[in-house]
Amino acid sequence: MSAAAVSLTSLLGIRAAGQQLDDLLSMLQGYAYNHDFSELWHRSALKDVGFTLAMFCAAAAMHMGEMPREDLLIDIHRLLRGCAIVVVMAMLMMCSMFLLYILRILVVTVDVFCYQSVQNPCIASATKRWNILQALLRKASTTVELGLLVLLALSAFTVPAFVMDSIEIGSYSKMLRLQLPHVFIVCGVLRVFVVASAVTDKCMRVPALLNSLCFGTGTELERQSLVEYIIYSDAGFYICDVRLTLGMVAKFVYVWFVILFSFVGRELAASAKGGNV
């Protein structure tokens, strides 16, 4: 039920920001067309779609495979419950694919900026293109941050849900078998944050690249000014004015896994002690 509420909230948030999303997509598509990397964007987006669909198909197949075959047609309640869970998974994957479609162009945009800077080393042109780039990043961040916050809440509540299920089911082997499909869904959701953090990580590497280029004789001071300007601009992907990095995503996953494994280890030790007694 919590996952259904989160996925429905995410879809409603995307629907509420419909006009802003239309403007953002039009802006991004126009930028990609003007800089001639629309095909590269779409190829990268298709890879994300393929990965997300693979996660969904694996999760749905494993979930439906765990349902007992006997008397399945008679037990309509169990059948409907299984189908509802698959629908919730599909809703989450749809949200993830939509966000990945927007985030992927931001990653490609930074790559294209670096490529153009190497092919045409011009300080004035690089400054203009960087201003446009960071404006696009800010616009995209403020438009999709609500959807990302909802997905982040889902990822954060996953561990407490696993803990509650382990208490209710009792058998850890059965719990892991039943929860494995949802692990695939969570991996698909976390991929969204990995791609979003990749935008910031690529922006952080741009100054080092520009500092290694030669913009012409006597342009060392202008090049240094451009490098410092890009450093102090703090461009990247922001969620509620917090710049998202891959290190933050890794720490988030690490903390929750420590909490999960510490609880599971304690419960296993307690059950082993009770069995010996």
N, C-alpha and C positions, 0 to 999 in steps of 0.2 A: 504493500500500500504506500509506503514511503517513497519507493522508487517511482510509482505511478504519479504521486503528487508532484515529485520533483520534475519528472519529464513533462507533465502537463503544465507546470509553472514555466518551464523553459520554453515550451511551444507558445504559451500565451505571451511571454516576454518578447519572443521574436515577432509575434503577430502585432503586439502593441507598438513595436519599433519598426513597423512595416515601411512607412514613408522614409524614415531615415536609412533603412537598409536599401531601399530602392535607389536613393540618392548616392549612397556609398558604392553600390554595385555599378551604377552608371559612371561614377567618377573613376573607379578602379578599372573598369573595362575601357574607358576612354584613354586612361593613362597607359594601359597595356597596349592598346592599338597604336597610339602615337609613338611609342617606343619599340614597337614591333616585337613584342614577346607574348602575344596572346596564345600562340600555339604552345609555347613552353609552359605557360600557366596551366592550360587545359590538360596537357600531358601529365604534369605533376599532380593536378587535382584528380585525374583518373586513377592514378596510383593510390591516392588516399582513399578514394571510393572503393577500389578493389580490396584494400586492406580492411576497411571498415565492414564491408559486406562479408568478407571471409570470417571476421570475428563474430558477426551476427549469425551467419549460417551455422558456424560451429557451435555457438551457444544455444541456438534454437534446436539444432539436431540433438545435442546432448540432453537438453531439458526434456524434449518430447520422448527421447529414448529411455529416460528414467521412469516414465509413466508406465504402470503395469498394463500388460496387454489384455488380461482376462477381465471380462465384464466392463471394458472401457466404455462401450456404447451405452451400457446401462447406467453407469455412474456419470451422469451428465454434469454434475457439479464439479467433479474432478477434471473432466474434459474442458469445461468452460474456464476453470481456474488456470489450467495449463495454457490455453489459448490466450487468456488475458495477460499472462506473464510474457508470452512471446510478443504480444502487441506492445507492451511496455518497453521491452527490449528494442523493438523496431522504432519506437518513438525516440528513445535515447540515441540510437544510431543515426536517425534522421537529423537530430540536433547536432550531433558530432560531425556528420558529413557536411552540413551547411556551414558550420563554423570553420571546418578545415578548408572548405572552398574559399572562404574569405582570407583565412590566415595564410594559405599557400601563396597567394599573390603577393602578400607582404614579404615573404621570404624571397620570392623570385625578384621582387622589386629591388631589394638590397643587393642581390647578386648582379642584377643588370646595371645598377649604379656603379658597382666596382668594375664590371666589364667595360662600361663606357669610359670610366675614368682612366683605365689602362690603355684603351684604344685611342682615346682623344684627351690627352692630359692638358686640360685647360682649367686654371684656377677659377675664373669667372663662371664658366659653365658648370664646374663641379659645385660651386657655392649655390648657384641657382637650382640645380637639380637636387641638392641636399635639402634645401628649404622646402621644395615641393614634396620630397620624400618624407621628411619628418611631419609635415602637415597631413599627409595621407595616413601615416602611422597613428597620429593623434586622433584623427577622425575615425579610423577603424576601431581604435581602442575604446573610445567613448561610446561607439555604437553597439558593439557586441559584448561589452564587459558584463552586462546583466546576465546574458546567457552563460558566459563563462563562470560567473559567480554561482549560478544554480548548479552547473556541473561540478564545480568545486565542492559545493555542499553535499552533493551526492557522493563524491569520492570520500569525503570526510566521514559521512554517516555509514559508509560501507563496513568499516571495521566494527563499530558497535552492533550493526546488524548481524555480522558473522558471529560475534560473541553471544548475542541473544539466541541465535539459531543453535549454536553449540550447546547452550544450556538446555534448550527445549528438546533437541533431538537426543542428546546424551552420547551417542556413538560418534566419535570423531571421524572415523572412516566413512560413515554414511553422510555426515555433515559435509566433508570435503567433496564427496561425490555429487551431492545435491547442489553445492555452491559453486562447483567448477564452471558451469555455464555463466554465472554472474561474474566470475573472475575475468572471463573473456570480455564481457561488456565493460567492466571497469578498466581493463587494459585499453580498449578502444576509446574510452573517455579520457584517460590519462594521455593518450597520444595527442589529443587536442592541445593540452597544456605544454607538451614537449615541442610541438610545432610553434606555438605562441612564444615560448621562451627562446626558440631558435632565432626569431626575429631580433630580439635584444642581443643575443650572443653575436650575431652577424654584424649588427651595428657597432658593437664594441670592438670589432676587429678592423673596421674601416679606417680609423686613424693610422694604424700601423701600415696599412697598405698605401695610403696616400703619402705617408712620410717616406716611403721607399721609392716613390715615383720622381721622375725628373720633369718639371714643368718648364724648363728653359733656363738659360743663363741669367743669373741675377734675381731669381724668384724664390730664393731660399726663405727670406722673411715672410713673403706672402704665403708660401707653402706652410710654414710654421703657424702662421695666423689661421689658415684654413684648418689645419690639424687641431689646434686648440679650440677653434670654434665648434668643430664636430664633437670633440671630447666633452666640452661644457654644455653642449645642447642636450646631452643625455637622451638621445633618441632611442626608441625601442618600443616594446609593447607594454602598455600600462593597464592595470586593473585597479580602479579607485586610486589613481595617482601613485601607485606602487609599481615600479618597473619589474616585470616578471623575467627572471633568469632561469637557466637550466639548473643552477645550484639550488634555487628555492624549490623547484619541483622535486629534485632529488631528496632534499631534506624533508619535504612533506611526506613523500613516500616512505622514507627511512623511519621517521618518527612513528607513523601509524603501523608499520610492520613490526617495529620493536614492541609497541603496545600489544599487538595481536599475538606475537610469538611468546611474549612474556606471560600473557594470560593463558595461552594454550599449554605452555610448559608447566605453569603452576597447577592447572587442572589435571594434566596428565600425572604429575607427581602426586597430587592428592588422591586420584583414582587408584594409582599403583599402591600407595600406602594403605588405602582402604581394602584393596584386594589381598594384601599380605596379612592384614589383621583378620 
